[in-house]
Amino acid sequence: DAMVIQNPRYQVTQFGKPVTLSCSQTLNHNVMYWYQQKSSQAPKLLFHYYDKDFNNEADTPDNFQSRRPNTSFCFLDIRSPGLGDAAMYLCATSRDGTAGPGDEQFFGPGTRLTVL
Amino acid sequence: GQSLEQPSEVTAVEGAIVQMNCTYQTSGFYGLSWYQQHDGGAPTFLSYNALDGLEETGRFSSFLSRSDSYGYLLLQELQMKDSASYFCAVGTDSSYKLIFGSGTRLLVRP
C-alpha cells in the first residue's frame, strides 16, 4: 500500500544534542510537509516543499532545518533541541497541494520526540 | 491574523447525531477540510468543501457557508470508534498549505 512512513516512531534526545527525524513516501507526491503538534493542540506547520522548492514558515525557529534529497524522502533536523521542542512531529504529503478534491494531505504516524 | 475557531469538546451518546462547528477568519479561502485524529494517531482526511452546501460521505457530512465563514461536520449513527479529535483546516491561497483549527475532542458515550 502506498503510504507515508516516519522513523523512528519514538525518539529520545538530550537537551542540545542534534537529532534528525526522517520521512519517506511511496505516493510520489510533489508536496511534503513537516508539522509540530503538542498535546491537545492543532498541527503547526513548520515548512513544506513543493518538489525541491523549500518554504519556511515565518515563525519556524532557526533551530529547525529540513532537507529533501529526492521526491521520496524528507528530513527534519533539530540542531539544538530544547525542552520546548518535545512534541509529536508529523510528516504529510499531498499530490499538488491544492487541498481540493482528491488532493488531501496524507499524514505519517508521527515521531514523538522527548528531550531530556 | 488568521484564525479558525472550534469548540474544544463535545460529548454525545452512541447512535446519536453530533455537529461540530468551525468558524474561520482568513485572508483568503480555497476550501474547508476536515481531519480526524485518534489519540496517538495521525490525522486522516474526512472531507472537503470549496462551495456552499452539504457534502455527504457515508455517516459523515460536511457543510460550508462561505458568506458566513462557517462550516460544520455532522456525524450520524455515532459509534464508539468515532471518539477522536476533529480538526477543520482552511487552504488560504495557492501556497499548498493548510491552517488548522485547534480541534474538537469528541467523546462518544455508551
gemmi code that builds the backbone of each chain (N, CA, C; Angstrom):
import gemmi

chains = {
    "A": [
        ("ASP", (0.841, -1.189, 0.000), (0.000, 0.000, 0.000), (0.882, 1.248, 0.000)),
        ("ALA", (0.472, 2.225, -0.798), (1.175, 3.495, -0.792), (0.979, 4.171, 0.554)),
        ("MET", (2.055, 4.786, 1.052), (1.938, 5.339, 2.383), (3.025, 6.351, 2.695)),
        ("VAL", (2.889, 6.957, 3.865), (3.879, 7.879, 4.408), (4.464, 7.208, 5.654)),
        ("ILE", (5.777, 7.085, 5.663), (6.466, 6.343, 6.727), (7.369, 7.303, 7.493)),
        ("GLN", (7.318, 7.205, 8.793), (8.199, 8.035, 9.621), (9.012, 7.152, 10.545)),
        ("ASN", (10.282, 7.480, 10.628), (11.177, 6.760, 11.533), (12.063, 7.745, 12.293)),
        ("PRO", (12.346, 7.443, 13.544), (11.689, 6.414, 14.336), (10.311, 6.865, 14.806)),
        ("ARG", (9.537, 6.012, 15.410), (8.249, 6.415, 15.966), (8.434, 7.159, 17.277)),
        ("TYR", (9.468, 6.805, 18.004), (9.785, 7.467, 19.264), (11.270, 7.796, 19.270)),
        ("GLN", (11.574, 9.019, 19.639), (12.964, 9.466, 19.662), (13.208, 10.205, 20.969)),
        ("VAL", (14.255, 9.784, 21.650), (14.665, 10.478, 22.871), (16.017, 11.110, 22.613)),
        ("THR", (16.146, 12.376, 22.944), (17.421, 13.048, 22.783), (17.703, 13.876, 24.026)),
        ("GLN", (18.925, 14.340, 24.110), (19.303, 15.182, 25.240), (19.224, 16.638, 24.846)),
        ("PHE", (19.017, 17.455, 25.821), (18.988, 18.893, 25.611), (20.235, 19.317, 24.837)),
        ("GLY", (20.043, 19.977, 23.707), (21.149, 20.487, 22.935), (21.799, 19.504, 21.975)),
        ("LYS", (21.390, 18.240, 22.004), (22.013, 17.250, 21.126), (21.236, 17.154, 19.819)),
        ("PRO", (21.889, 17.380, 18.685), (21.175, 17.370, 17.396), (20.444, 16.057, 17.159)),
        ("VAL", (19.314, 16.180, 16.501), (18.522, 14.999, 16.196), (17.914, 15.162, 14.803)),
        ("THR", (17.798, 14.047, 14.107), (17.201, 14.042, 12.766), (16.038, 13.075, 12.723)),
        ("LEU", (14.914, 13.553, 12.218), (13.736, 12.713, 12.016), (13.569, 12.507, 10.515)),
        ("SER", (13.120, 11.321, 10.141), (13.013, 11.038, 8.724), (11.587, 10.696, 8.305)),
        ("CYS", (11.318, 10.952, 7.052), (10.008, 10.689, 6.461), (10.230, 10.193, 5.044)),
        ("SER", (9.504, 9.158, 4.674), (9.544, 8.703, 3.296), (8.124, 8.445, 2.813)),
        ("GLN", (7.946, 8.560, 1.509), (6.607, 8.360, 0.944), (6.704, 7.528, -0.331)),
        ("THR", (5.699, 6.690, -0.506), (5.618, 5.882, -1.717), (4.478, 6.369, -2.619)),
        ("LEU", (3.958, 7.564, -2.312), (2.820, 8.095, -3.063), (3.254, 8.901, -4.278)),
        ("ASN", (4.539, 9.213, -4.348), (5.079, 10.027, -5.442), (4.421, 11.405, -5.496)),
        ("HIS", (4.133, 11.942, -4.307), (3.516, 13.257, -4.223), (4.553, 14.367, -4.338)),
        ("ASN", (4.097, 15.487, -4.895), (5.004, 16.612, -5.095), (5.302, 17.378, -3.813)),
        ("VAL", (4.319, 17.441, -2.929), (4.438, 18.318, -1.770), (4.655, 17.485, -0.508)),
        ("MET", (5.620, 17.904, 0.288), (5.850, 17.270, 1.598), (5.880, 18.356, 2.666)),
        ("TYR", (5.301, 18.023, 3.811), (5.140, 18.982, 4.903), (5.711, 18.398, 6.194)),
        ("TRP", (6.200, 19.281, 7.044), (6.533, 18.916, 8.422), (5.692, 19.772, 9.360)),
        ("TYR", (5.020, 19.085, 10.290), (4.217, 19.746, 11.307), (4.759, 19.382, 12.688)),
        ("GLN", (4.595, 20.304, 13.610), (4.821, 20.040, 15.020), (3.464, 20.060, 15.710)),
        ("GLN", (3.217, 19.033, 16.521), (1.951, 19.004, 17.254), (2.205, 18.710, 18.725)),
        ("LYS", (1.792, 19.628, 19.568), (1.877, 19.427, 21.009), (0.522, 18.968, 21.520)),
        ("SER", (0.547, 18.422, 22.711), (-0.633, 17.774, 23.264), (-1.862, 18.680, 23.205)),
        ("SER", (-2.958, 18.125, 22.664), (-4.248, 18.813, 22.595), (-4.203, 20.103, 21.778)),
        ("GLN", (-3.254, 20.197, 20.877), (-3.169, 21.374, 20.017), (-3.265, 20.976, 18.552)),
        ("ALA", (-3.489, 21.953, 17.704), (-3.528, 21.712, 16.271), (-2.130, 21.467, 15.734)),
        ("PRO", (-2.008, 20.722, 14.665), (-0.710, 20.630, 13.996), (-0.258, 22.017, 13.535)),
        ("LYS", (0.996, 22.309, 13.773), (1.565, 23.613, 13.407), (2.573, 23.389, 12.295)),
        ("LEU", (2.339, 24.016, 11.159), (3.219, 23.821, 10.010), (4.568, 24.484, 10.272)),
        ("LEU", (5.619, 23.703, 10.056), (6.988, 24.226, 10.200), (7.524, 24.686, 8.844)),
        ("PHE", (7.446, 23.808, 7.860), (7.835, 24.136, 6.493), (7.255, 23.104, 5.539)),
        ("HIS", (7.351, 23.430, 4.253), (6.926, 22.472, 3.251), (7.744, 22.644, 1.985)),
        ("TYR", (7.756, 21.575, 1.208), (8.437, 21.561, -0.080), (7.408, 21.337, -1.169)),
        ("TYR", (7.484, 22.122, -2.212), (6.832, 21.725, -3.460), (7.967, 21.274, -4.374)),
        ("ASP", (8.034, 19.981, -4.568), (9.182, 19.398, -5.283), (10.440, 19.791, -4.506)),
        ("LYS", (11.340, 20.549, -5.092), (12.540, 20.942, -4.366), (12.475, 22.367, -3.823)),
        ("ASP", (11.385, 23.034, -4.096), (11.216, 24.402, -3.596), (10.834, 24.382, -2.124)),
        ("PHE", (11.686, 24.989, -1.318), (11.519, 24.978, 0.134), (10.767, 26.222, 0.582)),
        ("ASN", (9.818, 26.037, 1.487), (9.023, 27.148, 2.009), (9.006, 27.068, 3.532)),
        ("ASN", (9.622, 28.056, 4.143), (9.729, 28.096, 5.596), (8.626, 28.988, 6.160)),
        ("GLU", (7.968, 28.540, 7.218), (7.011, 29.418, 7.880), (7.769, 30.498, 8.630)),
        ("ALA", (7.171, 31.675, 8.680), (7.856, 32.832, 9.266), (8.205, 32.617, 10.731)),
        ("ASP", (7.380, 31.852, 11.445), (7.616, 31.688, 12.875), (8.314, 30.368, 13.212)),
        ("THR", (8.850, 29.695, 12.225), (9.610, 28.467, 12.499), (11.000, 28.856, 12.994)),
        ("PRO", (11.388, 28.382, 14.182), (12.701, 28.762, 14.719), (13.835, 28.301, 13.812)),
        ("ASP", (14.922, 29.062, 13.843), (16.103, 28.715, 13.044), (16.696, 27.374, 13.460)),
        ("ASN", (16.384, 26.939, 14.640), (16.830, 25.657, 15.172), (16.335, 24.476, 14.339)),
        ("PHE", (15.297, 24.704, 13.559), (14.704, 23.654, 12.741), (15.142, 23.838, 11.291)),
        ("GLN", (15.644, 22.756, 10.730), (16.067, 22.762, 9.337), (15.453, 21.543, 8.657)),
        ("SER", (15.446, 21.579, 7.327), (14.895, 20.439, 6.604), (15.673, 20.200, 5.332)),
        ("ARG", (15.631, 18.956, 4.902), (16.267, 18.552, 3.651), (15.324, 17.636, 2.897)),
        ("ARG", (15.306, 17.780, 1.590), (14.538, 16.856, 0.752), (15.453, 16.439, -0.403)),
        ("PRO", (16.215, 15.369, -0.198), (17.194, 14.983, -1.214), (16.574, 14.445, -2.495)),
        ("ASN", (15.367, 13.903, -2.395), (14.672, 13.399, -3.581), (13.173, 13.410, -3.300)),
        ("THR", (12.388, 12.975, -4.270), (10.928, 13.030, -4.130), (10.438, 12.243, -2.935)),
        ("SER", (11.112, 11.127, -2.651), (10.578, 10.186, -1.668), (10.916, 10.526, -0.226)),
        ("PHE", (12.010, 11.208, -0.003), (12.500, 11.385, 1.356), (12.532, 12.848, 1.778)),
        ("CYS", (12.280, 13.054, 3.065), (12.380, 14.384, 3.639), (12.843, 14.228, 5.087)),
        ("PHE", (13.732, 15.118, 5.520), (14.294, 15.032, 6.857), (14.056, 16.322, 7.618)),
        ("LEU", (13.853, 16.155, 8.906), (13.746, 17.295, 9.813), (14.936, 17.235, 10.752)),
        ("ASP", (15.753, 18.277, 10.745), (16.901, 18.371, 11.632), (16.619, 19.414, 12.701)),
        ("ILE", (16.786, 19.005, 13.938), (16.700, 19.953, 15.052), (18.102, 20.103, 15.598)),
        ("ARG", (18.669, 21.264, 15.416), (20.101, 21.430, 15.657), (20.459, 21.415, 17.145)),
        ("SER", (19.637, 22.029, 17.953), (19.916, 22.086, 19.395), (18.579, 22.024, 20.120)),
        ("PRO", (18.076, 20.810, 20.293), (16.727, 20.682, 20.871), (16.642, 21.246, 22.281)),
        ("GLY", (15.583, 21.988, 22.499), (15.283, 22.463, 23.838), (14.090, 21.706, 24.393)),
        ("LEU", (13.832, 21.905, 25.689), (12.719, 21.196, 26.327), (11.397, 21.525, 25.646)),
        ("GLY", (11.289, 22.735, 25.118), (10.065, 23.148, 24.444), (9.853, 22.523, 23.087)),
        ("ASP", (10.840, 21.789, 22.605), (10.706, 21.132, 21.298), (10.146, 19.724, 21.418)),
        ("ALA", (9.930, 19.276, 22.631), (9.301, 17.973, 22.825), (7.879, 18.029, 22.287)),
        ("ALA", (7.589, 17.138, 21.351), (6.301, 17.185, 20.661), (6.190, 15.975, 19.753)),
        ("MET", (5.042, 15.858, 19.107), (4.872, 14.905, 18.012), (5.200, 15.652, 16.724)),
        ("TYR", (6.020, 15.040, 15.886), (6.357, 15.640, 14.601), (5.726, 14.797, 13.504)),
        ("LEU", (4.894, 15.450, 12.732), (4.125, 14.780, 11.692), (4.636, 15.185, 10.321)),
        ("CYS", (4.818, 14.199, 9.492), (5.147, 14.423, 8.085), (3.884, 14.161, 7.279)),
        ("ALA", (3.673, 14.965, 6.265), (2.488, 14.774, 5.425), (2.867, 15.031, 3.972)),
        ("THR", (2.070, 14.488, 3.073), (2.278, 14.725, 1.656), (0.948, 15.079, 1.003)),
        ("SER", (1.041, 15.749, -0.118), (-0.129, 15.903, -0.978), (0.346, 15.944, -2.421)),
        ("ARG", (-0.554, 15.555, -3.315), (-0.163, 15.412, -4.708), (0.284, 16.740, -5.293)),
        ("ASP", (-0.580, 17.755, -5.192), (-0.263, 19.042, -5.787), (-0.437, 20.200, -4.823)),
        ("GLY", (-0.956, 19.927, -3.631), (-1.052, 20.963, -2.624), (-2.228, 21.893, -2.770)),
        ("THR", (-3.168, 21.569, -3.634), (-4.297, 22.464, -3.789), (-5.352, 22.252, -2.719)),
        ("ALA", (-5.248, 21.128, -2.010), (-6.213, 20.767, -0.952), (-7.605, 20.541, -1.512)),
        ("GLY", (-7.717, 20.461, -2.808), (-9.029, 20.235, -3.393), (-9.394, 18.765, -3.405)),
        ("PRO", (-10.509, 18.437, -4.004), (-10.937, 17.032, -4.053), (-9.844, 16.153, -4.643)),
        ("GLY", (-9.554, 15.086, -3.956), (-8.524, 14.178, -4.432), (-7.116, 14.644, -4.138)),
        ("ASP", (-6.974, 15.726, -3.440), (-5.633, 16.238, -3.150), (-5.480, 16.537, -1.680)),
        ("GLU", (-6.052, 15.672, -0.873), (-5.931, 15.867, 0.558), (-4.506, 15.564, 1.013)),
        ("GLN", (-4.222, 15.933, 2.240), (-2.915, 15.625, 2.826), (-2.956, 14.246, 3.473)),
        ("PHE", (-1.900, 13.486, 3.238), (-1.743, 12.170, 3.831), (-0.645, 12.276, 4.892)),
        ("PHE", (-0.986, 11.882, 6.099), (-0.053, 12.018, 7.214), (0.614, 10.691, 7.541)),
        ("GLY", (1.872, 10.784, 7.952), (2.539, 9.637, 8.537), (2.124, 9.476, 9.993)),
        ("PRO", (2.579, 8.391, 10.629), (2.168, 8.108, 12.009), (2.804, 9.029, 13.037)),
        ("GLY", (3.831, 9.779, 12.620), (4.452, 10.722, 13.540), (5.651, 10.150, 14.272)),
        ("THR", (6.509, 11.048, 14.702), (7.619, 10.708, 15.606), (7.433, 11.525, 16.872)),
        ("ARG", (7.339, 10.813, 17.988), (7.211, 11.526, 19.267), (8.595, 11.783, 19.823)),
        ("LEU", (8.938, 13.039, 19.945), (10.271, 13.435, 20.419), (10.217, 13.804, 21.885)),
        ("THR", (11.103, 13.194, 22.646), (11.295, 13.534, 24.056), (12.664, 14.155, 24.217)),
        ("VAL", (12.731, 15.257, 24.927), (14.001, 15.939, 25.173), (14.279, 15.893, 26.673)),
        ("LEU", (15.415, 15.279, 27.022), (15.751, 15.123, 28.444), (16.695, 16.223, 28.911)),
    ],
    "B": [
        ("GLY", (-4.867, 38.745, 11.637), (-4.351, 37.398, 11.689), (-5.333, 36.413, 11.112)),
        ("GLN", (-4.931, 35.185, 11.045), (-5.766, 34.121, 10.507), (-6.121, 33.188, 11.653)),
        ("SER", (-7.399, 32.853, 11.760), (-7.809, 32.002, 12.866), (-8.982, 31.132, 12.476)),
        ("LEU", (-9.039, 29.978, 13.098), (-10.166, 29.065, 12.982), (-10.611, 28.722, 14.394)),
        ("GLU", (-11.893, 28.824, 14.648), (-12.435, 28.570, 15.966), (-13.275, 27.299, 15.954)),
        ("GLN", (-12.989, 26.428, 16.924), (-13.760, 25.199, 17.096), (-14.040, 25.010, 18.583)),
        ("PRO", (-15.205, 24.456, 18.936), (-15.417, 24.127, 20.349), (-14.396, 23.086, 20.774)),
        ("SER", (-13.973, 23.169, 22.026), (-12.879, 22.298, 22.455), (-13.334, 20.854, 22.681)),
        ("GLU", (-14.538, 20.682, 23.175), (-15.008, 19.317, 23.464), (-16.500, 19.182, 23.173)),
        ("VAL", (-16.871, 17.993, 22.740), (-18.285, 17.648, 22.560), (-18.466, 16.217, 23.055)),
        ("THR", (-19.532, 15.990, 23.771), (-19.867, 14.638, 24.226), (-21.217, 14.244, 23.648)),
        ("ALA", (-21.329, 13.016, 23.171), (-22.582, 12.538, 22.596), (-22.730, 11.049, 22.887)),
        ("VAL", (-23.936, 10.585, 22.692), (-24.257, 9.190, 23.003), (-24.167, 8.336, 21.743)),
        ("GLU", (-23.737, 7.121, 21.912), (-23.664, 6.170, 20.802), (-25.009, 6.101, 20.082)),
        ("GLY", (-24.959, 6.139, 18.753), (-26.168, 6.088, 17.948), (-26.764, 7.448, 17.638)),
        ("ALA", (-26.319, 8.469, 18.325), (-26.871, 9.817, 18.128), (-26.197, 10.521, 16.950)),
        ("ILE", (-26.604, 11.778, 16.754), (-26.015, 12.644, 15.734), (-25.295, 13.783, 16.444)),
        ("VAL", (-24.137, 14.161, 15.923), (-23.414, 15.277, 16.520), (-22.924, 16.209, 15.423)),
        ("GLN", (-22.959, 17.492, 15.730), (-22.490, 18.518, 14.801), (-21.327, 19.263, 15.437)),
        ("MET", (-20.234, 19.400, 14.719), (-19.069, 20.121, 15.214), (-18.815, 21.314, 14.294)),
        ("ASN", (-18.784, 22.489, 14.887), (-18.721, 23.724, 14.115), (-17.309, 24.247, 13.942)),
        ("CYS", (-17.158, 25.063, 12.930), (-15.873, 25.709, 12.652), (-16.157, 27.069, 12.025)),
        ("THR", (-15.639, 28.102, 12.632), (-15.716, 29.428, 12.017), (-14.300, 29.891, 11.725)),
        ("TYR", (-14.150, 30.610, 10.657), (-12.804, 30.982, 10.246), (-12.725, 32.452, 9.858)),
        ("GLN", (-11.554, 32.995, 10.102), (-11.225, 34.343, 9.638), (-9.863, 34.249, 8.989)),
        ("THR", (-9.846, 34.272, 7.677), (-8.592, 34.107, 6.948), (-8.523, 35.141, 5.835)),
        ("SER", (-7.312, 35.405, 5.384), (-7.114, 36.423, 4.361), (-7.502, 35.927, 2.972)),
        ("GLY", (-7.593, 34.635, 2.820), (-8.031, 34.054, 1.558), (-8.751, 32.754, 1.861)),
        ("PHE", (-9.413, 32.208, 0.878), (-10.141, 30.962, 1.134), (-10.201, 30.132, -0.133)),
        ("TYR", (-9.645, 28.917, -0.028), (-9.712, 27.996, -1.154), (-10.588, 26.795, -0.847)),
        ("GLY", (-10.884, 26.585, 0.438), (-11.715, 25.443, 0.784), (-11.532, 25.060, 2.235)),
        ("LEU", (-12.517, 24.321, 2.749), (-12.502, 23.877, 4.147), (-12.402, 22.363, 4.174)),
        ("SER", (-11.402, 21.871, 4.888), (-11.194, 20.429, 5.025), (-11.447, 20.009, 6.463)),
        ("TRP", (-11.738, 18.738, 6.630), (-11.901, 18.149, 7.952), (-11.003, 16.927, 8.066)),
        ("TYR", (-10.338, 16.818, 9.225), (-9.466, 15.697, 9.510), (-9.846, 15.103, 10.864)),
        ("GLN", (-9.709, 13.779, 10.949), (-9.947, 13.050, 12.203), (-8.615, 12.564, 12.742)),
        ("GLN", (-8.434, 12.672, 14.052), (-7.210, 12.175, 14.670), (-7.539, 11.456, 15.966)),
        ("HIS", (-7.259, 10.153, 15.977), (-7.385, 9.398, 17.220), (-6.152, 9.644, 18.082)),
        ("ASP", (-6.320, 9.463, 19.389), (-5.207, 9.674, 20.315), (-3.996, 8.860, 19.880)),
        ("GLY", (-2.860, 9.547, 19.755), (-1.627, 8.877, 19.384), (-1.512, 8.545, 17.911)),
        ("GLY", (-2.529, 8.909, 17.138), (-2.515, 8.566, 15.714), (-2.292, 9.771, 14.825)),
        ("ALA", (-2.256, 9.533, 13.554), (-2.058, 10.600, 12.578), (-3.414, 11.142, 12.125)),
        ("PRO", (-3.474, 12.401, 11.772), (-4.709, 12.922, 11.182), (-5.027, 12.212, 9.874)),
        ("THR", (-6.295, 11.944, 9.661), (-6.736, 11.357, 8.398), (-7.841, 12.216, 7.809)),
        ("PHE", (-7.812, 12.361, 6.518), (-8.731, 13.228, 5.798), (-10.146, 12.667, 5.837)),
        ("LEU", (-11.119, 13.553, 6.061), (-12.515, 13.144, 6.054), (-13.288, 13.752, 4.888)),
        ("SER", (-13.167, 15.076, 4.713), (-13.992, 15.716, 3.697), (-13.440, 17.071, 3.324)),
        ("TYR", (-13.993, 17.620, 2.242), (-13.537, 18.901, 1.719), (-14.724, 19.632, 1.103)),
        ("ASN", (-14.852, 20.929, 1.414), (-15.868, 21.778, 0.789), (-15.196, 23.024, 0.227)),
        ("ALA", (-15.437, 23.269, -1.046), (-14.981, 24.515, -1.644), (-16.158, 25.450, -1.914)),
        ("LEU", (-17.312, 24.861, -2.130), (-18.511, 25.632, -2.447), (-19.543, 25.472, -1.347)),
        ("ASP", (-20.465, 26.411, -1.278), (-21.534, 26.344, -0.280), (-22.346, 25.065, -0.446)),
        ("GLY", (-22.743, 24.526, 0.683), (-23.636, 23.379, 0.636), (-23.112, 22.222, 1.427)),
        ("LEU", (-23.781, 21.113, 1.261), (-23.532, 19.910, 2.051), (-22.878, 18.838, 1.185)),
        ("GLU", (-21.818, 18.238, 1.715), (-21.174, 17.095, 1.080), (-21.364, 15.885, 1.992)),
        ("GLU", (-21.815, 14.779, 1.437), (-22.096, 13.605, 2.255), (-21.206, 12.438, 1.831)),
        ("THR", (-20.633, 11.790, 2.844), (-19.843, 10.578, 2.607), (-20.176, 9.591, 3.712)),
        ("GLY", (-21.095, 8.711, 3.415), (-21.493, 7.729, 4.416), (-22.120, 8.384, 5.630)),
        ("ARG", (-21.586, 8.087, 6.807), (-22.129, 8.657, 8.043), (-21.674, 10.095, 8.266)),
        ("PHE", (-20.718, 10.559, 7.461), (-20.143, 11.883, 7.653), (-20.703, 12.851, 6.605)),
        ("SER", (-21.030, 14.057, 7.045), (-21.431, 15.130, 6.138), (-20.693, 16.382, 6.552)),
        ("SER", (-20.368, 17.209, 5.577), (-19.715, 18.469, 5.899), (-20.427, 19.586, 5.151)),
        ("PHE", (-20.582, 20.703, 5.829), (-21.323, 21.839, 5.305), (-20.447, 23.069, 5.286)),
        ("LEU", (-20.670, 23.920, 4.311), (-19.931, 25.178, 4.217), (-20.862, 26.309, 3.824)),
        ("SER", (-20.688, 27.443, 4.492), (-21.305, 28.697, 4.086), (-20.189, 29.726, 3.967)),
        ("ARG", (-19.818, 30.052, 2.774), (-18.713, 30.983, 2.564), (-19.087, 32.395, 3.012)),
        ("SER", (-20.337, 32.763, 2.822), (-20.748, 34.113, 3.216), (-20.686, 34.294, 4.730)),
        ("ASP", (-20.874, 33.214, 5.477), (-20.814, 33.263, 6.938), (-19.457, 32.828, 7.491)),
        ("SER", (-18.534, 32.459, 6.618), (-17.227, 31.939, 7.057), (-17.419, 30.851, 8.103)),
        ("TYR", (-18.237, 29.897, 7.765), (-18.688, 28.903, 8.748), (-18.862, 27.552, 8.071)),
        ("GLY", (-18.503, 26.536, 8.804), (-18.756, 25.188, 8.331), (-18.997, 24.265, 9.500)),
        ("TYR", (-19.499, 23.093, 9.218), (-19.629, 22.090, 10.273), (-19.444, 20.701, 9.704)),
        ("LEU", (-19.106, 19.802, 10.607), (-19.009, 18.378, 10.317), (-20.124, 17.687, 11.093)),
        ("LEU", (-20.891, 16.872, 10.394), (-22.011, 16.164, 11.010), (-21.712, 14.671, 10.986)),
        ("LEU", (-21.790, 14.057, 12.138), (-21.592, 12.609, 12.229), (-22.904, 11.967, 12.663)),
        ("GLN", (-23.368, 11.004, 11.913), (-24.610, 10.312, 12.229), (-24.307, 8.906, 12.737)),
        ("GLU", (-25.294, 8.339, 13.432), (-25.180, 6.958, 13.944), (-23.836, 6.760, 14.647)),
        ("LEU", (-23.593, 7.625, 15.610), (-22.298, 7.632, 16.279), (-21.901, 6.255, 16.795)),
        ("GLN", (-20.620, 5.960, 16.651), (-20.053, 4.719, 17.162), (-18.928, 5.075, 18.130)),
        ("MET", (-18.612, 4.139, 19.016), (-17.560, 4.382, 19.999), (-16.249, 4.749, 19.310)),
        ("LYS", (-15.999, 4.157, 18.151), (-14.731, 4.404, 17.452), (-14.637, 5.820, 16.894)),
        ("ASP", (-15.757, 6.553, 16.925), (-15.728, 7.937, 16.465), (-15.114, 8.885, 17.501)),
        ("SER", (-14.886, 8.389, 18.701), (-14.219, 9.206, 19.720), (-12.820, 9.559, 19.221)),
        ("ALA", (-12.586, 10.830, 19.042), (-11.340, 11.309, 18.425), (-11.372, 12.829, 18.445)),
        ("SER", (-10.300, 13.432, 17.968), (-10.290, 14.879, 17.744), (-10.569, 15.154, 16.279)),
        ("TYR", (-11.324, 16.207, 16.038), (-11.700, 16.573, 14.676), (-11.225, 18.001, 14.404)),
        ("PHE", (-10.420, 18.131, 13.373), (-9.831, 19.426, 13.030), (-10.428, 19.939, 11.729)),
        ("CYS", (-10.805, 21.201, 11.711), (-11.094, 21.841, 10.442), (-9.813, 22.543, 9.985)),
        ("ALA", (-9.680, 22.711, 8.701), (-8.477, 23.323, 8.149), (-8.848, 24.082, 6.886)),
        ("VAL", (-8.229, 25.236, 6.721), (-8.520, 26.087, 5.571), (-7.288, 26.238, 4.700)),
        ("GLY", (-7.497, 26.074, 3.421), (-6.486, 26.446, 2.444), (-6.725, 27.895, 2.076)),
        ("THR", (-5.748, 28.748, 2.328), (-5.986, 30.183, 2.196), (-5.517, 30.770, 0.874)),
        ("ASP", (-4.599, 30.097, 0.215), (-4.111, 30.638, -1.044), (-3.495, 29.496, -1.833)),
        ("SER", (-2.692, 29.862, -2.799), (-2.153, 28.829, -3.671), (-0.811, 28.295, -3.189)),
        ("SER", (-0.490, 28.511, -1.923), (0.844, 28.124, -1.438), (0.878, 26.733, -0.842)),
        ("TYR", (-0.111, 25.919, -1.126), (-0.084, 24.494, -0.804), (-0.187, 24.177, 0.673)),
        ("LYS", (-0.532, 25.104, 1.509), (-0.575, 24.782, 2.926), (-1.962, 24.987, 3.504)),
        ("LEU", (-2.203, 24.299, 4.628), (-3.452, 24.411, 5.363), (-3.198, 25.084, 6.702)),
        ("ILE", (-4.190, 25.829, 7.145), (-4.187, 26.341, 8.513), (-5.215, 25.532, 9.283)),
        ("PHE", (-4.779, 24.925, 10.395), (-5.648, 24.048, 11.171), (-6.277, 24.797, 12.332)),
        ("GLY", (-7.528, 24.443, 12.626), (-8.148, 24.880, 13.866), (-7.593, 24.088, 15.030)),
        ("SER", (-7.994, 24.467, 16.232), (-7.452, 23.834, 17.441), (-8.099, 22.496, 17.727)),
        ("GLY", (-9.136, 22.152, 16.997), (-9.729, 20.828, 17.105), (-10.834, 20.712, 18.132)),
        ("THR", (-11.775, 19.826, 17.855), (-12.841, 19.480, 18.795), (-12.646, 18.036, 19.203)),
        ("ARG", (-12.566, 17.832, 20.496), (-12.424, 16.471, 21.000), (-13.815, 15.905, 21.213)),
        ("LEU", (-14.146, 14.835, 20.477), (-15.445, 14.183, 20.578), (-15.336, 12.948, 21.454)),
        ("LEU", (-16.188, 12.891, 22.447), (-16.268, 11.705, 23.300), (-17.632, 11.074, 23.087)),
        ("VAL", (-17.644, 9.822, 22.649), (-18.888, 9.093, 22.456), (-19.086, 8.157, 23.642)),
        ("ARG", (-20.225, 8.326, 24.304), (-20.549, 7.500, 25.483), (-21.526, 6.393, 25.096)),
        ("PRO", (-21.434, 5.269, 25.822), (-22.381, 4.166, 25.531), (-23.828, 4.582, 25.799)),
    ],
}
model = gemmi.Model(1)
for chain_id, residues in chains.items():
    chain = gemmi.Chain(chain_id)
    for i, (resn, *xyz) in enumerate(residues, 1):
        res = gemmi.Residue()
        res.name, res.seqid = resn, gemmi.SeqId(i, " ")
        for name, pos in zip(("N", "CA", "C"), xyz):
            atom = gemmi.Atom()
            atom.name, atom.element = name, gemmi.Element(name[0])
            atom.pos, atom.b_iso = gemmi.Position(*pos), 0.0
            res.add_atom(atom)
        chain.add_residue(res)
    model.add_chain(chain)
structure = gemmi.Structure()
structure.add_model(model)
structure.setup_entities()
